[in-house]
Amino acid sequence: MDGLERFGEKLRALRKHHNVTLHWLATQLGYATHSYISEIESGQKSPTVTFVLKVSYLFGVTTDQLLKDELELEIEQSQIRNSQ
């Protein structure tokens, strides 16, 4: 999965930092259930480009921070934005 090994870990860290549930995140990103997000967080599935863009916008972080394993998230500066 070149370069995406840490995506799920980073997504979980953002979600936990902002104290939001999988269900809430799924709703904000337009999913009926949280199973897809859970599979991404656990590394069972890779995210789609659209998913990465939605997460980036929602949490106010760059796609580079999410996708590049060598970059750390700036969690303290992240903030939840209103989704559409």
mmCIF file of the N, C-alpha and C atoms, coordinates in Angstrom:
data_MODEL
# 
_entry.id   MODEL 
# 
loop_
_atom_site.group_PDB 
_atom_site.id 
_atom_site.type_symbol 
_atom_site.label_atom_id 
_atom_site.label_alt_id 
_atom_site.label_comp_id 
_atom_site.label_asym_id 
_atom_site.label_entity_id 
_atom_site.label_seq_id 
_atom_site.pdbx_PDB_ins_code 
_atom_site.Cartn_x 
_atom_site.Cartn_y 
_atom_site.Cartn_z 
_atom_site.occupancy 
_atom_site.B_iso_or_equiv 
_atom_site.pdbx_formal_charge 
_atom_site.auth_seq_id 
_atom_site.auth_comp_id 
_atom_site.auth_asym_id 
_atom_site.auth_atom_id 
_atom_site.pdbx_PDB_model_num 
ATOM 1   N N  . MET A 1 1  ? 0.828   -1.204 0.000  1.00 0.00 ? 1  MET A N  1 
ATOM 2   C CA . MET A 1 1  ? 0.000   0.000  0.000  1.00 0.00 ? 1  MET A CA 1 
ATOM 3   C C  . MET A 1 1  ? 0.866   1.259  0.000  1.00 0.00 ? 1  MET A C  1 
ATOM 4   N N  . ASP A 1 2  ? 1.979   1.271  -0.613 1.00 0.00 ? 2  ASP A N  1 
ATOM 5   C CA . ASP A 1 2  ? 2.941   2.369  -0.641 1.00 0.00 ? 2  ASP A CA 1 
ATOM 6   C C  . ASP A 1 2  ? 2.379   3.725  -0.227 1.00 0.00 ? 2  ASP A C  1 
ATOM 7   N N  . GLY A 1 3  ? 2.877   4.228  0.887  1.00 0.00 ? 3  GLY A N  1 
ATOM 8   C CA . GLY A 1 3  ? 2.516   5.568  1.313  1.00 0.00 ? 3  GLY A CA 1 
ATOM 9   C C  . GLY A 1 3  ? 1.215   5.687  2.060  1.00 0.00 ? 3  GLY A C  1 
ATOM 10  N N  . LEU A 1 4  ? 0.457   4.615  2.191  1.00 0.00 ? 4  LEU A N  1 
ATOM 11  C CA . LEU A 1 4  ? -0.834  4.711  2.880  1.00 0.00 ? 4  LEU A CA 1 
ATOM 12  C C  . LEU A 1 4  ? -0.906  3.865  4.143  1.00 0.00 ? 4  LEU A C  1 
ATOM 13  N N  . GLU A 1 5  ? 0.217   3.329  4.568  1.00 0.00 ? 5  GLU A N  1 
ATOM 14  C CA . GLU A 1 5  ? 0.193   2.453  5.732  1.00 0.00 ? 5  GLU A CA 1 
ATOM 15  C C  . GLU A 1 5  ? -0.354  3.139  6.978  1.00 0.00 ? 5  GLU A C  1 
ATOM 16  N N  . ARG A 1 6  ? -0.120  4.437  7.092  1.00 0.00 ? 6  ARG A N  1 
ATOM 17  C CA . ARG A 1 6  ? -0.522  5.156  8.305  1.00 0.00 ? 6  ARG A CA 1 
ATOM 18  C C  . ARG A 1 6  ? -1.828  5.938  8.161  1.00 0.00 ? 6  ARG A C  1 
ATOM 19  N N  . PHE A 1 7  ? -2.483  5.881  7.015  1.00 0.00 ? 7  PHE A N  1 
ATOM 20  C CA . PHE A 1 7  ? -3.701  6.675  6.821  1.00 0.00 ? 7  PHE A CA 1 
ATOM 21  C C  . PHE A 1 7  ? -4.746  6.365  7.886  1.00 0.00 ? 7  PHE A C  1 
ATOM 22  N N  . GLY A 1 8  ? -5.033  5.081  8.093  1.00 0.00 ? 8  GLY A N  1 
ATOM 23  C CA . GLY A 1 8  ? -6.036  4.689  9.080  1.00 0.00 ? 8  GLY A CA 1 
ATOM 24  C C  . GLY A 1 8  ? -5.681  5.151  10.482 1.00 0.00 ? 8  GLY A C  1 
ATOM 25  N N  . GLU A 1 9  ? -4.404  5.033  10.812 1.00 0.00 ? 9  GLU A N  1 
ATOM 26  C CA . GLU A 1 9  ? -3.911  5.488  12.120 1.00 0.00 ? 9  GLU A CA 1 
ATOM 27  C C  . GLU A 1 9  ? -4.118  6.998  12.273 1.00 0.00 ? 9  GLU A C  1 
ATOM 28  N N  . LYS A 1 10 ? -3.827  7.735  11.231 1.00 0.00 ? 10 LYS A N  1 
ATOM 29  C CA . LYS A 1 10 ? -3.985  9.193  11.271 1.00 0.00 ? 10 LYS A CA 1 
ATOM 30  C C  . LYS A 1 10 ? -5.457  9.579  11.354 1.00 0.00 ? 10 LYS A C  1 
ATOM 31  N N  . LEU A 1 11 ? -6.303  8.875  10.611 1.00 0.00 ? 11 LEU A N  1 
ATOM 32  C CA . LEU A 1 11 ? -7.740  9.150  10.663 1.00 0.00 ? 11 LEU A CA 1 
ATOM 33  C C  . LEU A 1 11 ? -8.271  8.912  12.069 1.00 0.00 ? 11 LEU A C  1 
ATOM 34  N N  . ARG A 1 12 ? -7.884  7.790  12.667 1.00 0.00 ? 12 ARG A N  1 
ATOM 35  C CA . ARG A 1 12 ? -8.328  7.485  14.034 1.00 0.00 ? 12 ARG A CA 1 
ATOM 36  C C  . ARG A 1 12 ? -7.831  8.551  15.016 1.00 0.00 ? 12 ARG A C  1 
ATOM 37  N N  . ALA A 1 13 ? -6.590  8.997  14.855 1.00 0.00 ? 13 ALA A N  1 
ATOM 38  C CA . ALA A 1 13 ? -6.034  10.024 15.747 1.00 0.00 ? 13 ALA A CA 1 
ATOM 39  C C  . ALA A 1 13 ? -6.828  11.322 15.633 1.00 0.00 ? 13 ALA A C  1 
ATOM 40  N N  . LEU A 1 14 ? -7.173  11.710 14.428 1.00 0.00 ? 14 LEU A N  1 
ATOM 41  C CA . LEU A 1 14 ? -7.979  12.930 14.237 1.00 0.00 ? 14 LEU A CA 1 
ATOM 42  C C  . LEU A 1 14 ? -9.349  12.777 14.881 1.00 0.00 ? 14 LEU A C  1 
ATOM 43  N N  . ARG A 1 15 ? -9.963  11.638 14.648 1.00 0.00 ? 15 ARG A N  1 
ATOM 44  C CA . ARG A 1 15 ? -11.301 11.398 15.194 1.00 0.00 ? 15 ARG A CA 1 
ATOM 45  C C  . ARG A 1 15 ? -11.277 11.410 16.720 1.00 0.00 ? 15 ARG A C  1 
ATOM 46  N N  . LYS A 1 16 ? -10.293 10.746 17.302 1.00 0.00 ? 16 LYS A N  1 
ATOM 47  C CA . LYS A 1 16 ? -10.190 10.693 18.765 1.00 0.00 ? 16 LYS A CA 1 
ATOM 48  C C  . LYS A 1 16 ? -9.861  12.078 19.346 1.00 0.00 ? 16 LYS A C  1 
ATOM 49  N N  . HIS A 1 17 ? -8.960  12.807 18.687 1.00 0.00 ? 17 HIS A N  1 
ATOM 50  C CA . HIS A 1 17 ? -8.588  14.143 19.164 1.00 0.00 ? 17 HIS A CA 1 
ATOM 51  C C  . HIS A 1 17 ? -9.808  15.060 19.236 1.00 0.00 ? 17 HIS A C  1 
ATOM 52  N N  . HIS A 1 18 ? -10.678 14.939 18.251 1.00 0.00 ? 18 HIS A N  1 
ATOM 53  C CA . HIS A 1 18 ? -11.870 15.787 18.201 1.00 0.00 ? 18 HIS A CA 1 
ATOM 54  C C  . HIS A 1 18 ? -13.064 15.149 18.909 1.00 0.00 ? 18 HIS A C  1 
ATOM 55  N N  . ASN A 1 19 ? -12.810 13.983 19.514 1.00 0.00 ? 19 ASN A N  1 
ATOM 56  C CA . ASN A 1 19 ? -13.825 13.314 20.323 1.00 0.00 ? 19 ASN A CA 1 
ATOM 57  C C  . ASN A 1 19 ? -15.124 13.066 19.548 1.00 0.00 ? 19 ASN A C  1 
ATOM 58  N N  . VAL A 1 20 ? -14.981 12.518 18.330 1.00 0.00 ? 20 VAL A N  1 
ATOM 59  C CA . VAL A 1 20 ? -16.159 12.194 17.535 1.00 0.00 ? 20 VAL A CA 1 
ATOM 60  C C  . VAL A 1 20 ? -16.208 10.686 17.292 1.00 0.00 ? 20 VAL A C  1 
ATOM 61  N N  . THR A 1 21 ? -17.399 10.181 17.133 1.00 0.00 ? 21 THR A N  1 
ATOM 62  C CA . THR A 1 21 ? -17.612 8.747  16.938 1.00 0.00 ? 21 THR A CA 1 
ATOM 63  C C  . THR A 1 21 ? -17.506 8.373  15.460 1.00 0.00 ? 21 THR A C  1 
ATOM 64  N N  . LEU A 1 22 ? -17.353 7.087  15.227 1.00 0.00 ? 22 LEU A N  1 
ATOM 65  C CA . LEU A 1 22 ? -17.376 6.580  13.858 1.00 0.00 ? 22 LEU A CA 1 
ATOM 66  C C  . LEU A 1 22 ? -18.705 6.910  13.185 1.00 0.00 ? 22 LEU A C  1 
ATOM 67  N N  . HIS A 1 23 ? -19.784 6.779  13.943 1.00 0.00 ? 23 HIS A N  1 
ATOM 68  C CA . HIS A 1 23 ? -21.118 7.072  13.399 1.00 0.00 ? 23 HIS A CA 1 
ATOM 69  C C  . HIS A 1 23 ? -21.224 8.535  12.975 1.00 0.00 ? 23 HIS A C  1 
ATOM 70  N N  . TRP A 1 24 ? -20.764 9.442  13.813 1.00 0.00 ? 24 TRP A N  1 
ATOM 71  C CA . TRP A 1 24 ? -20.813 10.867 13.481 1.00 0.00 ? 24 TRP A CA 1 
ATOM 72  C C  . TRP A 1 24 ? -19.982 11.148 12.238 1.00 0.00 ? 24 TRP A C  1 
ATOM 73  N N  . LEU A 1 25 ? -18.779 10.582 12.190 1.00 0.00 ? 25 LEU A N  1 
ATOM 74  C CA . LEU A 1 25 ? -17.905 10.803 11.043 1.00 0.00 ? 25 LEU A CA 1 
ATOM 75  C C  . LEU A 1 25 ? -18.537 10.268 9.766  1.00 0.00 ? 25 LEU A C  1 
ATOM 76  N N  . ALA A 1 26 ? -19.121 9.089  9.838  1.00 0.00 ? 26 ALA A N  1 
ATOM 77  C CA . ALA A 1 26 ? -19.783 8.510  8.669  1.00 0.00 ? 26 ALA A CA 1 
ATOM 78  C C  . ALA A 1 26 ? -20.893 9.433  8.169  1.00 0.00 ? 26 ALA A C  1 
ATOM 79  N N  . THR A 1 27 ? -21.683 9.945  9.078  1.00 0.00 ? 27 THR A N  1 
ATOM 80  C CA . THR A 1 27 ? -22.765 10.854 8.706  1.00 0.00 ? 27 THR A CA 1 
ATOM 81  C C  . THR A 1 27 ? -22.217 12.113 8.036  1.00 0.00 ? 27 THR A C  1 
ATOM 82  N N  . GLN A 1 28 ? -21.183 12.703 8.610  1.00 0.00 ? 28 GLN A N  1 
ATOM 83  C CA . GLN A 1 28 ? -20.587 13.919 8.060  1.00 0.00 ? 28 GLN A CA 1 
ATOM 84  C C  . GLN A 1 28 ? -20.003 13.695 6.668  1.00 0.00 ? 28 GLN A C  1 
ATOM 85  N N  . LEU A 1 29 ? -19.504 12.489 6.421  1.00 0.00 ? 29 LEU A N  1 
ATOM 86  C CA . LEU A 1 29 ? -18.873 12.192 5.136  1.00 0.00 ? 29 LEU A CA 1 
ATOM 87  C C  . LEU A 1 29 ? -19.855 11.604 4.120  1.00 0.00 ? 29 LEU A C  1 
ATOM 88  N N  . GLY A 1 30 ? -21.114 11.449 4.528  1.00 0.00 ? 30 GLY A N  1 
ATOM 89  C CA . GLY A 1 30 ? -22.144 10.999 3.594  1.00 0.00 ? 30 GLY A CA 1 
ATOM 90  C C  . GLY A 1 30 ? -22.318 9.496  3.484  1.00 0.00 ? 30 GLY A C  1 
ATOM 91  N N  . TYR A 1 31 ? -21.906 8.756  4.494  1.00 0.00 ? 31 TYR A N  1 
ATOM 92  C CA . TYR A 1 31 ? -22.060 7.301  4.491  1.00 0.00 ? 31 TYR A CA 1 
ATOM 93  C C  . TYR A 1 31 ? -23.208 6.899  5.403  1.00 0.00 ? 31 TYR A C  1 
ATOM 94  N N  . ALA A 1 32 ? -23.946 5.874  5.001  1.00 0.00 ? 32 ALA A N  1 
ATOM 95  C CA . ALA A 1 32 ? -25.083 5.410  5.792  1.00 0.00 ? 32 ALA A CA 1 
ATOM 96  C C  . ALA A 1 32 ? -24.641 4.668  7.049  1.00 0.00 ? 32 ALA A C  1 
ATOM 97  N N  . THR A 1 33 ? -23.504 3.966  6.967  1.00 0.00 ? 33 THR A N  1 
ATOM 98  C CA . THR A 1 33 ? -22.979 3.247  8.119  1.00 0.00 ? 33 THR A CA 1 
ATOM 99  C C  . THR A 1 33 ? -21.501 3.578  8.287  1.00 0.00 ? 33 THR A C  1 
ATOM 100 N N  . HIS A 1 34 ? -20.960 3.159  9.408  1.00 0.00 ? 34 HIS A N  1 
ATOM 101 C CA . HIS A 1 34 ? -19.558 3.459  9.693  1.00 0.00 ? 34 HIS A CA 1 
ATOM 102 C C  . HIS A 1 34 ? -18.612 2.308  9.342  1.00 0.00 ? 34 HIS A C  1 
ATOM 103 N N  . SER A 1 35 ? -19.123 1.241  8.769  1.00 0.00 ? 35 SER A N  1 
ATOM 104 C CA . SER A 1 35 ? -18.287 0.062  8.525  1.00 0.00 ? 35 SER A CA 1 
ATOM 105 C C  . SER A 1 35 ? -17.111 0.348  7.590  1.00 0.00 ? 35 SER A C  1 
ATOM 106 N N  . TYR A 1 36 ? -17.323 1.125  6.525  1.00 0.00 ? 36 TYR A N  1 
ATOM 107 C CA . TYR A 1 36 ? -16.239 1.455  5.593  1.00 0.00 ? 36 TYR A CA 1 
ATOM 108 C C  . TYR A 1 36 ? -15.127 2.218  6.314  1.00 0.00 ? 36 TYR A C  1 
ATOM 109 N N  . ILE A 1 37 ? -15.507 3.169  7.147  1.00 0.00 ? 37 ILE A N  1 
ATOM 110 C CA . ILE A 1 37 ? -14.522 3.963  7.884  1.00 0.00 ? 37 ILE A CA 1 
ATOM 111 C C  . ILE A 1 37 ? -13.776 3.092  8.879  1.00 0.00 ? 37 ILE A C  1 
ATOM 112 N N  . SER A 1 38 ? -14.481 2.204  9.531  1.00 0.00 ? 38 SER A N  1 
ATOM 113 C CA . SER A 1 38 ? -13.854 1.282  10.472 1.00 0.00 ? 38 SER A CA 1 
ATOM 114 C C  . SER A 1 38 ? -12.819 0.406  9.765  1.00 0.00 ? 38 SER A C  1 
ATOM 115 N N  . GLU A 1 39 ? -13.154 -0.060 8.570  1.00 0.00 ? 39 GLU A N  1 
ATOM 116 C CA . GLU A 1 39 ? -12.220 -0.889 7.802  1.00 0.00 ? 39 GLU A CA 1 
ATOM 117 C C  . GLU A 1 39 ? -10.993 -0.086 7.364  1.00 0.00 ? 39 GLU A C  1 
ATOM 118 N N  . ILE A 1 40 ? -11.183 1.180  7.055  1.00 0.00 ? 40 ILE A N  1 
ATOM 119 C CA . ILE A 1 40 ? -10.047 2.037  6.694  1.00 0.00 ? 40 ILE A CA 1 
ATOM 120 C C  . ILE A 1 40 ? -9.156  2.255  7.914  1.00 0.00 ? 40 ILE A C  1 
ATOM 121 N N  . GLU A 1 41 ? -9.760  2.565  9.049  1.00 0.00 ? 41 GLU A N  1 
ATOM 122 C CA . GLU A 1 41 ? -8.983  2.800  10.271 1.00 0.00 ? 41 GLU A CA 1 
ATOM 123 C C  . GLU A 1 41 ? -8.175  1.564  10.664 1.00 0.00 ? 41 GLU A C  1 
ATOM 124 N N  . SER A 1 42 ? -8.712  0.389  10.423 1.00 0.00 ? 42 SER A N  1 
ATOM 125 C CA . SER A 1 42 ? -8.013  -0.838 10.811 1.00 0.00 ? 42 SER A CA 1 
ATOM 126 C C  . SER A 1 42 ? -7.043  -1.329 9.736  1.00 0.00 ? 42 SER A C  1 
ATOM 127 N N  . GLY A 1 43 ? -7.001  -0.637 8.605  1.00 0.00 ? 43 GLY A N  1 
ATOM 128 C CA . GLY A 1 43 ? -6.073  -1.010 7.546  1.00 0.00 ? 43 GLY A CA 1 
ATOM 129 C C  . GLY A 1 43 ? -6.574  -2.098 6.614  1.00 0.00 ? 43 GLY A C  1 
ATOM 130 N N  . GLN A 1 44 ? -7.833  -2.482 6.755  1.00 0.00 ? 44 GLN A N  1 
ATOM 131 C CA . GLN A 1 44 ? -8.399  -3.526 5.906  1.00 0.00 ? 44 GLN A CA 1 
ATOM 132 C C  . GLN A 1 44 ? -8.727  -3.025 4.504  1.00 0.00 ? 44 GLN A C  1 
ATOM 133 N N  . LYS A 1 45 ? -9.004  -1.727 4.376  1.00 0.00 ? 45 LYS A N  1 
ATOM 134 C CA . LYS A 1 45 ? -9.325  -1.124 3.083  1.00 0.00 ? 45 LYS A CA 1 
ATOM 135 C C  . LYS A 1 45 ? -8.509  0.143  2.901  1.00 0.00 ? 45 LYS A C  1 
ATOM 136 N N  . SER A 1 46 ? -8.297  0.490  1.646  1.00 0.00 ? 46 SER A N  1 
ATOM 137 C CA . SER A 1 46 ? -7.633  1.747  1.306  1.00 0.00 ? 46 SER A CA 1 
ATOM 138 C C  . SER A 1 46 ? -8.700  2.789  0.986  1.00 0.00 ? 46 SER A C  1 
ATOM 139 N N  . PRO A 1 47 ? -8.455  4.038  1.336  1.00 0.00 ? 47 PRO A N  1 
ATOM 140 C CA . PRO A 1 47 ? -9.443  5.076  1.069  1.00 0.00 ? 47 PRO A CA 1 
ATOM 141 C C  . PRO A 1 47 ? -9.465  5.476  -0.405 1.00 0.00 ? 47 PRO A C  1 
ATOM 142 N N  . THR A 1 48 ? -10.610 5.934  -0.849 1.00 0.00 ? 48 THR A N  1 
ATOM 143 C CA . THR A 1 48 ? -10.711 6.489  -2.196 1.00 0.00 ? 48 THR A CA 1 
ATOM 144 C C  . THR A 1 48 ? -10.199 7.923  -2.172 1.00 0.00 ? 48 THR A C  1 
ATOM 145 N N  . VAL A 1 49 ? -9.921  8.459  -3.335 1.00 0.00 ? 49 VAL A N  1 
ATOM 146 C CA . VAL A 1 49 ? -9.484  9.854  -3.428 1.00 0.00 ? 49 VAL A CA 1 
ATOM 147 C C  . VAL A 1 49 ? -10.559 10.780 -2.853 1.00 0.00 ? 49 VAL A C  1 
ATOM 148 N N  . THR A 1 50 ? -11.800 10.518 -3.186 1.00 0.00 ? 50 THR A N  1 
ATOM 149 C CA . THR A 1 50 ? -12.903 11.341 -2.679 1.00 0.00 ? 50 THR A CA 1 
ATOM 150 C C  . THR A 1 50 ? -12.962 11.306 -1.164 1.00 0.00 ? 50 THR A C  1 
ATOM 151 N N  . PHE A 1 51 ? -12.773 10.130 -0.582 1.00 0.00 ? 51 PHE A N  1 
ATOM 152 C CA . PHE A 1 51 ? -12.784 9.993  0.870  1.00 0.00 ? 51 PHE A CA 1 
ATOM 153 C C  . PHE A 1 51 ? -11.670 10.829 1.498  1.00 0.00 ? 51 PHE A C  1 
ATOM 154 N N  . VAL A 1 52 ? -10.467 10.739 0.945  1.00 0.00 ? 52 VAL A N  1 
ATOM 155 C CA . VAL A 1 52 ? -9.321  11.497 1.464  1.00 0.00 ? 52 VAL A CA 1 
ATOM 156 C C  . VAL A 1 52 ? -9.611  12.996 1.399  1.00 0.00 ? 52 VAL A C  1 
ATOM 157 N N  . LEU A 1 53 ? -10.159 13.455 0.298  1.00 0.00 ? 53 LEU A N  1 
ATOM 158 C CA . LEU A 1 53 ? -10.467 14.879 0.155  1.00 0.00 ? 53 LEU A CA 1 
ATOM 159 C C  . LEU A 1 53 ? -11.514 15.331 1.176  1.00 0.00 ? 53 LEU A C  1 
ATOM 160 N N  . LYS A 1 54 ? -12.535 14.515 1.389  1.00 0.00 ? 54 LYS A N  1 
ATOM 161 C CA . LYS A 1 54 ? -13.577 14.859 2.368  1.00 0.00 ? 54 LYS A CA 1 
ATOM 162 C C  . LYS A 1 54 ? -13.001 14.932 3.779  1.00 0.00 ? 54 LYS A C  1 
ATOM 163 N N  . VAL A 1 55 ? -12.153 13.963 4.142  1.00 0.00 ? 55 VAL A N  1 
ATOM 164 C CA . VAL A 1 55 ? -11.539 13.954 5.472  1.00 0.00 ? 55 VAL A CA 1 
ATOM 165 C C  . VAL A 1 55 ? -10.633 15.176 5.639  1.00 0.00 ? 55 VAL A C  1 
ATOM 166 N N  . SER A 1 56 ? -9.854  15.464 4.617  1.00 0.00 ? 56 SER A N  1 
ATOM 167 C CA . SER A 1 56 ? -8.958  16.617 4.647  1.00 0.00 ? 56 SER A CA 1 
ATOM 168 C C  . SER A 1 56 ? -9.728  17.902 4.907  1.00 0.00 ? 56 SER A C  1 
ATOM 169 N N  . TYR A 1 57 ? -10.812 18.088 4.179  1.00 0.00 ? 57 TYR A N  1 
ATOM 170 C CA . TYR A 1 57 ? -11.619 19.302 4.349  1.00 0.00 ? 57 TYR A CA 1 
ATOM 171 C C  . TYR A 1 57 ? -12.295 19.332 5.719  1.00 0.00 ? 57 TYR A C  1 
ATOM 172 N N  . LEU A 1 58 ? -12.906 18.228 6.106  1.00 0.00 ? 58 LEU A N  1 
ATOM 173 C CA . LEU A 1 58 ? -13.653 18.182 7.368  1.00 0.00 ? 58 LEU A CA 1 
ATOM 174 C C  . LEU A 1 58 ? -12.775 18.518 8.568  1.00 0.00 ? 58 LEU A C  1 
ATOM 175 N N  . PHE A 1 59 ? -11.557 17.978 8.590  1.00 0.00 ? 59 PHE A N  1 
ATOM 176 C CA . PHE A 1 59 ? -10.678 18.186 9.737  1.00 0.00 ? 59 PHE A CA 1 
ATOM 177 C C  . PHE A 1 59 ? -9.671  19.324 9.548  1.00 0.00 ? 59 PHE A C  1 
ATOM 178 N N  . GLY A 1 60 ? -9.659  19.940 8.372  1.00 0.00 ? 60 GLY A N  1 
ATOM 179 C CA . GLY A 1 60 ? -8.764  21.076 8.149  1.00 0.00 ? 60 GLY A CA 1 
ATOM 180 C C  . GLY A 1 60 ? -7.289  20.695 8.141  1.00 0.00 ? 60 GLY A C  1 
ATOM 181 N N  . VAL A 1 61 ? -6.983  19.546 7.568  1.00 0.00 ? 61 VAL A N  1 
ATOM 182 C CA . VAL A 1 61 ? -5.589  19.114 7.423  1.00 0.00 ? 61 VAL A CA 1 
ATOM 183 C C  . VAL A 1 61 ? -5.313  18.922 5.930  1.00 0.00 ? 61 VAL A C  1 
ATOM 184 N N  . THR A 1 62 ? -4.040  18.874 5.567  1.00 0.00 ? 62 THR A N  1 
ATOM 185 C CA . THR A 1 62 ? -3.711  18.704 4.160  1.00 0.00 ? 62 THR A CA 1 
ATOM 186 C C  . THR A 1 62 ? -3.775  17.240 3.749  1.00 0.00 ? 62 THR A C  1 
ATOM 187 N N  . THR A 1 63 ? -3.987  17.025 2.476  1.00 0.00 ? 63 THR A N  1 
ATOM 188 C CA . THR A 1 63 ? -3.971  15.654 1.975  1.00 0.00 ? 63 THR A CA 1 
ATOM 189 C C  . THR A 1 63 ? -2.573  15.066 2.108  1.00 0.00 ? 63 THR A C  1 
ATOM 190 N N  . ASP A 1 64 ? -1.550  15.896 1.972  1.00 0.00 ? 64 ASP A N  1 
ATOM 191 C CA . ASP A 1 64 ? -0.175  15.406 2.163  1.00 0.00 ? 64 ASP A CA 1 
ATOM 192 C C  . ASP A 1 64 ? 0.008   14.840 3.564  1.00 0.00 ? 64 ASP A C  1 
ATOM 193 N N  . GLN A 1 65 ? -0.498  15.549 4.575  1.00 0.00 ? 65 GLN A N  1 
ATOM 194 C CA . GLN A 1 65 ? -0.366  15.068 5.948  1.00 0.00 ? 65 GLN A CA 1 
ATOM 195 C C  . GLN A 1 65 ? -1.075  13.725 6.116  1.00 0.00 ? 65 GLN A C  1 
ATOM 196 N N  . LEU A 1 66 ? -2.190  13.548 5.449  1.00 0.00 ? 66 LEU A N  1 
ATOM 197 C CA . LEU A 1 66 ? -2.935  12.300 5.556  1.00 0.00 ? 66 LEU A CA 1 
ATOM 198 C C  . LEU A 1 66 ? -2.282  11.164 4.786  1.00 0.00 ? 66 LEU A C  1 
ATOM 199 N N  . LEU A 1 67 ? -1.774  11.452 3.605  1.00 0.00 ? 67 LEU A N  1 
ATOM 200 C CA . LEU A 1 67 ? -1.321  10.398 2.702  1.00 0.00 ? 67 LEU A CA 1 
ATOM 201 C C  . LEU A 1 67 ? 0.146   10.030 2.814  1.00 0.00 ? 67 LEU A C  1 
ATOM 202 N N  . LYS A 1 68 ? 0.981   10.974 3.194  1.00 0.00 ? 68 LYS A N  1 
ATOM 203 C CA . LYS A 1 68 ? 2.414   10.685 3.243  1.00 0.00 ? 68 LYS A CA 1 
ATOM 204 C C  . LYS A 1 68 ? 2.786   10.165 4.631  1.00 0.00 ? 68 LYS A C  1 
ATOM 205 N N  . ASP A 1 69 ? 3.198   8.919  4.665  1.00 0.00 ? 69 ASP A N  1 
ATOM 206 C CA . ASP A 1 69 ? 3.523   8.286  5.942  1.00 0.00 ? 69 ASP A CA 1 
ATOM 207 C C  . ASP A 1 69 ? 4.626   9.017  6.698  1.00 0.00 ? 69 ASP A C  1 
ATOM 208 N N  . GLU A 1 70 ? 5.555   9.628  5.972  1.00 0.00 ? 70 GLU A N  1 
ATOM 209 C CA . GLU A 1 70 ? 6.672   10.303 6.632  1.00 0.00 ? 70 GLU A CA 1 
ATOM 210 C C  . GLU A 1 70 ? 6.276   11.652 7.254  1.00 0.00 ? 70 GLU A C  1 
ATOM 211 N N  . LEU A 1 71 ? 5.107   12.169 6.910  1.00 0.00 ? 71 LEU A N  1 
ATOM 212 C CA . LEU A 1 71 ? 4.650   13.437 7.491  1.00 0.00 ? 71 LEU A CA 1 
ATOM 213 C C  . LEU A 1 71 ? 3.738   13.168 8.674  1.00 0.00 ? 71 LEU A C  1 
ATOM 214 N N  . GLU A 1 72 ? 3.922   13.968 9.697  1.00 0.00 ? 72 GLU A N  1 
ATOM 215 C CA . GLU A 1 72 ? 3.055   13.872 10.861 1.00 0.00 ? 72 GLU A CA 1 
ATOM 216 C C  . GLU A 1 72 ? 1.871   14.827 10.696 1.00 0.00 ? 72 GLU A C  1 
ATOM 217 N N  . LEU A 1 73 ? 0.767   14.483 11.325 1.00 0.00 ? 73 LEU A N  1 
ATOM 218 C CA . LEU A 1 73 ? -0.402  15.357 11.334 1.00 0.00 ? 73 LEU A CA 1 
ATOM 219 C C  . LEU A 1 73 ? -0.176  16.525 12.276 1.00 0.00 ? 73 LEU A C  1 
ATOM 220 N N  . GLU A 1 74 ? -0.729  17.646 11.934 1.00 0.00 ? 74 GLU A N  1 
ATOM 221 C CA . GLU A 1 74 ? -0.736  18.785 12.846 1.00 0.00 ? 74 GLU A CA 1 
ATOM 222 C C  . GLU A 1 74 ? -2.104  18.783 13.532 1.00 0.00 ? 74 GLU A C  1 
ATOM 223 N N  . ILE A 1 75 ? -2.256  17.802 14.414 1.00 0.00 ? 75 ILE A N  1 
ATOM 224 C CA . ILE A 1 75 ? -3.552  17.580 15.062 1.00 0.00 ? 75 ILE A CA 1 
ATOM 225 C C  . ILE A 1 75 ? -3.984  18.772 15.900 1.00 0.00 ? 75 ILE A C  1 
ATOM 226 N N  . GLU A 1 76 ? -3.059  19.363 16.600 1.00 0.00 ? 76 GLU A N  1 
ATOM 227 C CA . GLU A 1 76 ? -3.417  20.484 17.467 1.00 0.00 ? 76 GLU A CA 1 
ATOM 228 C C  . GLU A 1 76 ? -3.988  21.663 16.690 1.00 0.00 ? 76 GLU A C  1 
ATOM 229 N N  . GLN A 1 77 ? -3.554  21.822 15.430 1.00 0.00 ? 77 GLN A N  1 
ATOM 230 C CA . GLN A 1 77 ? -4.056  22.924 14.613 1.00 0.00 ? 77 GLN A CA 1 
ATOM 231 C C  . GLN A 1 77 ? -5.303  22.541 13.823 1.00 0.00 ? 77 GLN A C  1 
ATOM 232 N N  . SER A 1 78 ? -5.646  21.271 13.822 1.00 0.00 ? 78 SER A N  1 
ATOM 233 C CA . SER A 1 78 ? -6.810  20.831 13.046 1.00 0.00 ? 78 SER A CA 1 
ATOM 234 C C  . SER A 1 78 ? -8.081  21.295 13.732 1.00 0.00 ? 78 SER A C  1 
ATOM 235 N N  . GLN A 1 79 ? -9.099  21.464 12.913 1.00 0.00 ? 79 GLN A N  1 
ATOM 236 C CA . GLN A 1 79 ? -10.410 21.854 13.453 1.00 0.00 ? 79 GLN A CA 1 
ATOM 237 C C  . GLN A 1 79 ? -11.496 21.298 12.564 1.00 0.00 ? 79 GLN A C  1 
ATOM 238 N N  . ILE A 1 80 ? -12.604 20.960 13.161 1.00 0.00 ? 80 ILE A N  1 
ATOM 239 C CA . ILE A 1 80 ? -13.713 20.410 12.388 1.00 0.00 ? 80 ILE A CA 1 
ATOM 240 C C  . ILE A 1 80 ? -14.421 21.560 11.685 1.00 0.00 ? 80 ILE A C  1 
ATOM 241 N N  . ARG A 1 81 ? -14.612 21.390 10.393 1.00 0.00 ? 81 ARG A N  1 
ATOM 242 C CA . ARG A 1 81 ? -15.326 22.370 9.569  1.00 0.00 ? 81 ARG A CA 1 
ATOM 243 C C  . ARG A 1 81 ? -16.710 21.846 9.283  1.00 0.00 ? 81 ARG A C  1 
ATOM 244 N N  . ASN A 1 82 ? -17.592 22.746 8.991  1.00 0.00 ? 82 ASN A N  1 
ATOM 245 C CA . ASN A 1 82 ? -18.948 22.335 8.589  1.00 0.00 ? 82 ASN A CA 1 
ATOM 246 C C  . ASN A 1 82 ? -18.878 21.625 7.263  1.00 0.00 ? 82 ASN A C  1 
ATOM 247 N N  . SER A 1 83 ? -19.472 20.449 7.190  1.00 0.00 ? 83 SER A N  1 
ATOM 248 C CA . SER A 1 83 ? -19.519 19.760 5.901  1.00 0.00 ? 83 SER A CA 1 
ATOM 249 C C  . SER A 1 83 ? -20.734 20.278 5.134  1.00 0.00 ? 83 SER A C  1 
ATOM 250 N N  . GLN A 1 84 ? -20.617 20.257 3.850  1.00 0.00 ? 84 GLN A N  1 
ATOM 251 C CA . GLN A 1 84 ? -21.623 20.780 2.917  1.00 0.00 ? 84 GLN A CA 1 
ATOM 252 C C  . GLN A 1 84 ? -22.871 21.189 3.542  1.00 0.00 ? 84 GLN A C  1 
# 
